[in-house]
Amino acid sequence: MEQVSKETILSKTHYGTNIYAHILRSYYPDEVVMTIKGRDCGIVRNPFNANKPTLHIWVEKDDVLHNALDKEHAHHADTENAIPAGDAFNFAELHYKQSGDELLQTLNKEMFLHIGEKRDFYNRSHCGQAPQSPAKSPQSKSPSFGGVGEALFSFFRAPISNTKPHKAVSLADAYNYIVGDYAKDRTEKLRAFGDAKQARTFKAANFDYCTFSGTFTTRNDKALIRHSGLLCVDFDHLNNVQLSCKREQNSNLFEVMPSAADNLDNVENLFKRLLNDEYFDTQLLFHSPSGDGLKWIIRISPPLGDLGGFTHGNYFAAVSNYIQQTYGVSVDKSGRDISRACFLPHDPQAFINPNYLKQ
């Protein structure tokens, strides 16, 4: 199990740049707090120097051993020397007024890094009973959203040609919709189609959908209100691919070795493996409307959606490459669009991070 240390925190915060972004966002919630160009994050406002634009942040290698193994991480200096030069942890000490292990534990918790947590925390058996579906009126099967979540994104009513959001919802709302009966009939009808073209037409006309990566005034990348900090990874037609599998020695991860059975059940195979992914913690995972794919919702930034100077496309490319290398399967490239629509099916086996369930 990973230990909470500076090294593990840096590995999950893009050299520490996300630590700066997370802290600066708390002071300037309605601003783009920093922009990364190469290794330089530019000069930004310093909350410890009367909010003046004097804080220079950049990424460099600590060339202590003078070799290629030395680690890169973010540093800062104030152009007016208002605060001592240092790294992301020194900057965090100023904000949290903590140091040492106490500070590391705070960063781990505040930034949702989940370092040191047992992987079986995400096993469905630890969720307790599935939450009840939202109340429905006798006249309508439409969901009654209203839960409060850390990350909000837009929910749209069918058809797909409708680009005006119905309202902003949370992961718990989406989960309740998926495990409830709202899309049960249409999901069963969709999976009964024998013609792929007819199925696509039916899905586009009848399925409600979400834009998991943010809230929008209309479904268009340029109409983004706020990024949710979430990324939806779309796996299609898994029964037609050969998954890459490797055995982990002395590991509590699911061990999946290639076999004929694997080819017949790639969907459930990958479902289990994603729940135990070594790097990304599953926020929401469910089967696609067609039943032969998966939708994997992961967090790529803190809840306020500050991407730390990286773009949505940067994150998507990195995650896609990671998935290809780890699982040997490609993801739907349309996920690079922030406003990518994700249809909501009926899936009673959907998984949600237990942190989002009300006790």
DAUR-V747512 format. One record per residue. N is the residue number from 1. PHI is phi in radians with two decimals (999 if undefined). BURIAL is + if it has 16 or more other C-alpha atoms within 10 Angstrom, else -. Layout:
n=N phi=PHI burial=BURIAL
n=N phi=PHI burial=BURIAL
This chain:
n=1 phi=999 burial=-
n=2 phi=-1.14 burial=-
n=3 phi=-1.77 burial=-
n=4 phi=-1.30 burial=+
n=5 phi=-2.52 burial=+
n=6 phi=-1.06 burial=-
n=7 phi=-1.11 burial=-
n=8 phi=-1.21 burial=+
n=9 phi=-1.16 burial=+
n=10 phi=-1.07 burial=+
n=11 phi=-1.19 burial=-
n=12 phi=-1.89 burial=+
n=13 phi=-2.25 burial=+
n=14 phi=0.91 burial=+
n=15 phi=1.15 burial=+
n=16 phi=1.73 burial=+
n=17 phi=-1.10 burial=+
n=18 phi=-1.23 burial=+
n=19 phi=-1.17 burial=+
n=20 phi=-1.03 burial=+
n=21 phi=-1.08 burial=+
n=22 phi=-1.08 burial=+
n=23 phi=-1.23 burial=+
n=24 phi=-1.09 burial=+
n=25 phi=-1.10 burial=+
n=26 phi=-1.19 burial=-
n=27 phi=-1.61 burial=-
n=28 phi=-2.25 burial=-
n=29 phi=-1.13 burial=-
n=30 phi=-1.85 burial=-
n=31 phi=-2.12 burial=-
n=32 phi=-1.38 burial=-
n=33 phi=-1.37 burial=+
n=34 phi=-2.87 burial=+
n=35 phi=-2.31 burial=+
n=36 phi=-1.67 burial=+
n=37 phi=-2.22 burial=-
n=38 phi=1.18 burial=-
n=39 phi=-1.78 burial=-
n=40 phi=-1.82 burial=+
n=41 phi=-1.70 burial=+
n=42 phi=1.38 burial=-
n=43 phi=-1.85 burial=+
n=44 phi=-2.17 burial=+
n=45 phi=-1.20 burial=+
n=46 phi=-1.93 burial=+
n=47 phi=-1.15 burial=+
n=48 phi=-1.78 burial=-
n=49 phi=-2.48 burial=-
n=50 phi=1.00 burial=-
n=51 phi=1.11 burial=-
n=52 phi=-1.39 burial=-
n=53 phi=-1.35 burial=+
n=54 phi=-2.21 burial=+
n=55 phi=-1.67 burial=+
n=56 phi=-1.71 burial=+
n=57 phi=-2.13 burial=+
n=58 phi=-2.66 burial=+
n=59 phi=-1.98 burial=+
n=60 phi=-2.57 burial=-
n=61 phi=-1.61 burial=+
n=62 phi=-1.41 burial=-
n=63 phi=-1.46 burial=-
n=64 phi=-1.17 burial=-
n=65 phi=-1.68 burial=-
n=66 phi=1.00 burial=-
n=67 phi=-2.55 burial=-
n=68 phi=-1.23 burial=-
n=69 phi=-1.48 burial=-
n=70 phi=-1.12 burial=-
n=71 phi=-1.47 burial=-
n=72 phi=-1.65 burial=+
n=73 phi=-2.78 burial=+
n=74 phi=-1.37 burial=+
n=75 phi=-2.30 burial=+
n=76 phi=-2.51 burial=+
n=77 phi=-2.70 burial=+
n=78 phi=-1.69 burial=+
n=79 phi=-1.13 burial=-
n=80 phi=-1.87 burial=-
n=81 phi=0.98 burial=-
n=82 phi=-1.22 burial=-
n=83 phi=-2.35 burial=+
n=84 phi=-1.14 burial=-
n=85 phi=-1.15 burial=+
n=86 phi=-3.13 burial=-
n=87 phi=-1.98 burial=+
n=88 phi=-1.07 burial=+
n=89 phi=-1.26 burial=+
n=90 phi=-1.10 burial=+
n=91 phi=-1.16 burial=+
n=92 phi=-1.15 burial=+
n=93 phi=-1.06 burial=-
n=94 phi=-1.14 burial=-
n=95 phi=-1.33 burial=-
n=96 phi=-1.54 burial=-
n=97 phi=1.00 burial=-
n=98 phi=-2.35 burial=-
n=99 phi=-2.66 burial=-
n=100 phi=1.04 burial=-
n=101 phi=-1.10 burial=-
n=102 phi=-1.04 burial=-
n=103 phi=-1.15 burial=+
n=104 phi=-1.09 burial=+
n=105 phi=-1.15 burial=+
n=106 phi=-1.13 burial=-
n=107 phi=-1.08 burial=+
n=108 phi=-1.05 burial=+
n=109 phi=-1.33 burial=-
n=110 phi=-1.15 burial=-
n=111 phi=-1.72 burial=+
n=112 phi=0.97 burial=-
n=113 phi=-1.44 burial=+
n=114 phi=1.05 burial=+
n=115 phi=-1.26 burial=+
n=116 phi=1.50 burial=-
n=117 phi=-1.49 burial=-
n=118 phi=-1.15 burial=-
n=119 phi=-1.14 burial=+
n=120 phi=-1.28 burial=-
n=121 phi=-1.01 burial=-
n=122 phi=-1.69 burial=+
n=123 phi=-1.19 burial=+
n=124 phi=-1.03 burial=+
n=125 phi=-1.15 burial=-
n=126 phi=-1.57 burial=-
n=127 phi=-1.44 burial=+
n=128 phi=1.31 burial=-
n=129 phi=-1.30 burial=-
n=130 phi=-1.12 burial=+
n=131 phi=-1.13 burial=-
n=132 phi=-1.25 burial=-
n=133 phi=-1.18 burial=+
n=134 phi=-1.02 burial=+
n=135 phi=-1.10 burial=-
n=136 phi=-2.08 burial=-
n=137 phi=-1.45 burial=-
n=138 phi=-1.05 burial=-
n=139 phi=-1.48 burial=-
n=140 phi=-2.54 burial=-
n=141 phi=-1.73 burial=-
n=142 phi=-1.21 burial=+
n=143 phi=-1.25 burial=+
n=144 phi=-1.81 burial=-
n=145 phi=-1.29 burial=+
n=146 phi=2.86 burial=-
n=147 phi=-1.21 burial=-
n=148 phi=-1.83 burial=-
n=149 phi=-2.28 burial=+
n=150 phi=-1.23 burial=-
n=151 phi=-1.89 burial=+
n=152 phi=-1.97 burial=+
n=153 phi=-2.58 burial=+
n=154 phi=-1.52 burial=+
n=155 phi=-1.94 burial=+
n=156 phi=-2.13 burial=+
n=157 phi=-1.43 burial=+
n=158 phi=-1.10 burial=+
n=159 phi=-1.51 burial=-
n=160 phi=-1.13 burial=+
n=161 phi=-1.21 burial=-
n=162 phi=-1.37 burial=-
n=163 phi=-1.87 burial=+
n=164 phi=-1.71 burial=+
n=165 phi=-1.14 burial=+
n=166 phi=-1.36 burial=-
n=167 phi=-3.04 burial=+
n=168 phi=-1.56 burial=+
n=169 phi=-2.34 burial=+
n=170 phi=-1.95 burial=+
n=171 phi=-1.10 burial=+
n=172 phi=-1.12 burial=+
n=173 phi=-1.09 burial=+
n=174 phi=-1.10 burial=+
n=175 phi=-1.09 burial=+
n=176 phi=-1.06 burial=+
n=177 phi=-1.11 burial=+
n=178 phi=-1.18 burial=+
n=179 phi=-1.44 burial=+
n=180 phi=-1.39 burial=+
n=181 phi=-1.72 burial=+
n=182 phi=-1.02 burial=+
n=183 phi=-1.94 burial=+
n=184 phi=-1.11 burial=+
n=185 phi=-1.10 burial=-
n=186 phi=-1.21 burial=+
n=187 phi=-1.17 burial=+
n=188 phi=-1.11 burial=-
n=189 phi=-1.13 burial=-
n=190 phi=-1.04 burial=+
n=191 phi=-1.29 burial=-
n=192 phi=-1.52 burial=-
n=193 phi=-1.19 burial=-
n=194 phi=-1.67 burial=-
n=195 phi=-1.78 burial=-
n=196 phi=-1.11 burial=-
n=197 phi=-1.15 burial=-
n=198 phi=-1.10 burial=-
n=199 phi=-1.12 burial=+
n=200 phi=-1.10 burial=-
n=201 phi=-1.13 burial=-
n=202 phi=-1.11 burial=+
n=203 phi=-1.09 burial=+
n=204 phi=-1.10 burial=-
n=205 phi=-1.56 burial=-
n=206 phi=-2.14 burial=+
n=207 phi=-1.77 burial=+
n=208 phi=-1.18 burial=+
n=209 phi=-2.64 burial=+
n=210 phi=-2.21 burial=+
n=211 phi=-1.98 burial=+
n=212 phi=-1.07 burial=+
n=213 phi=-1.48 burial=+
n=214 phi=2.96 burial=+
n=215 phi=-1.76 burial=+
n=216 phi=-2.40 burial=+
n=217 phi=-1.41 burial=-
n=218 phi=-2.70 burial=+
n=219 phi=-1.31 burial=+
n=220 phi=-2.79 burial=-
n=221 phi=-0.93 burial=-
n=222 phi=-1.34 burial=-
n=223 phi=-1.80 burial=-
n=224 phi=-1.15 burial=+
n=225 phi=-1.56 burial=-
n=226 phi=-2.70 burial=+
n=227 phi=-1.26 burial=+
n=228 phi=-1.42 burial=+
n=229 phi=1.46 burial=+
n=230 phi=-1.92 burial=+
n=231 phi=-2.27 burial=+
n=232 phi=-1.73 burial=+
n=233 phi=-1.76 burial=+
n=234 phi=-1.88 burial=+
n=235 phi=-1.85 burial=+
n=236 phi=-1.92 burial=+
n=237 phi=0.87 burial=-
n=238 phi=-1.21 burial=+
n=239 phi=-1.26 burial=+
n=240 phi=-1.81 burial=-
n=241 phi=-2.17 burial=-
n=242 phi=-1.77 burial=+
n=243 phi=-1.30 burial=+
n=244 phi=-1.46 burial=-
n=245 phi=-2.30 burial=-
n=246 phi=-2.50 burial=-
n=247 phi=-1.59 burial=-
n=248 phi=-1.71 burial=-
n=249 phi=-1.30 burial=-
n=250 phi=0.87 burial=-
n=251 phi=-2.11 burial=-
n=252 phi=-1.64 burial=-
n=253 phi=-1.28 burial=+
n=254 phi=-1.06 burial=+
n=255 phi=-1.73 burial=-
n=256 phi=-2.25 burial=+
n=257 phi=-1.80 burial=-
n=258 phi=-1.05 burial=-
n=259 phi=-2.81 burial=-
n=260 phi=-1.09 burial=-
n=261 phi=-1.11 burial=-
n=262 phi=-1.05 burial=+
n=263 phi=-1.11 burial=+
n=264 phi=-1.43 burial=-
n=265 phi=-2.39 burial=-
n=266 phi=-1.09 burial=+
n=267 phi=-1.09 burial=+
n=268 phi=-1.22 burial=+
n=269 phi=-1.02 burial=+
n=270 phi=-1.20 burial=+
n=271 phi=-0.93 burial=+
n=272 phi=-1.16 burial=+
n=273 phi=-1.19 burial=+
n=274 phi=-1.13 burial=+
n=275 phi=-1.10 burial=+
n=276 phi=-2.01 burial=+
n=277 phi=-1.01 burial=-
n=278 phi=-1.26 burial=-
n=279 phi=-1.94 burial=-
n=280 phi=-1.84 burial=+
n=281 phi=-1.53 burial=+
n=282 phi=-1.20 burial=+
n=283 phi=-1.66 burial=+
n=284 phi=-2.70 burial=+
n=285 phi=-2.54 burial=+
n=286 phi=-2.65 burial=+
n=287 phi=-1.33 burial=+
n=288 phi=-1.23 burial=+
n=289 phi=-0.95 burial=+
n=290 phi=-1.31 burial=+
n=291 phi=1.63 burial=+
n=292 phi=-1.89 burial=+
n=293 phi=-2.54 burial=+
n=294 phi=-2.35 burial=+
n=295 phi=-2.08 burial=+
n=296 phi=-1.99 burial=+
n=297 phi=-1.77 burial=+
n=298 phi=-2.21 burial=+
n=299 phi=-1.69 burial=+
n=300 phi=-2.02 burial=+
n=301 phi=-2.81 burial=+
n=302 phi=-1.02 burial=+
n=303 phi=-0.94 burial=+
n=304 phi=-1.31 burial=+
n=305 phi=1.43 burial=+
n=306 phi=-1.40 burial=+
n=307 phi=-1.52 burial=+
n=308 phi=1.11 burial=+
n=309 phi=1.60 burial=+
n=310 phi=-1.53 burial=+
n=311 phi=-1.61 burial=-
n=312 phi=-0.99 burial=+
n=313 phi=-1.10 burial=-
n=314 phi=-1.05 burial=-
n=315 phi=-1.12 burial=+
n=316 phi=-1.07 burial=+
n=317 phi=-1.09 burial=-
n=318 phi=-1.14 burial=-
n=319 phi=-1.16 burial=+
n=320 phi=-1.05 burial=+
n=321 phi=-1.13 burial=+
n=322 phi=-1.05 burial=-
n=323 phi=-1.13 burial=+
n=324 phi=-1.08 burial=-
n=325 phi=-1.24 burial=-
n=326 phi=-1.48 burial=-
n=327 phi=-1.98 burial=+
n=328 phi=1.18 burial=-
n=329 phi=-2.34 burial=+
n=330 phi=-1.55 burial=+
n=331 phi=-1.89 burial=+
n=332 phi=-1.13 burial=-
n=333 phi=-1.17 burial=-
n=334 phi=-1.15 burial=-
n=335 phi=-1.14 burial=+
n=336 phi=-1.20 burial=+
n=337 phi=-1.40 burial=-
n=338 phi=-1.07 burial=+
n=339 phi=-1.60 burial=+
n=340 phi=-0.99 burial=+
n=341 phi=-1.43 burial=+
n=342 phi=-2.20 burial=+
n=343 phi=-1.19 burial=+
n=344 phi=-1.80 burial=+
n=345 phi=-1.68 burial=+
n=346 phi=-1.64 burial=+
n=347 phi=-2.63 burial=+
n=348 phi=-1.17 burial=+
n=349 phi=-1.69 burial=-
n=350 phi=-1.02 burial=+
n=351 phi=-2.01 burial=+
n=352 phi=-2.27 burial=+
n=353 phi=-0.95 burial=+
n=354 phi=-1.01 burial=+
n=355 phi=-1.06 burial=-
n=356 phi=-1.57 burial=+
n=357 phi=-1.59 burial=+
n=358 phi=-1.30 burial=-
n=359 phi=-1.45 burial=-
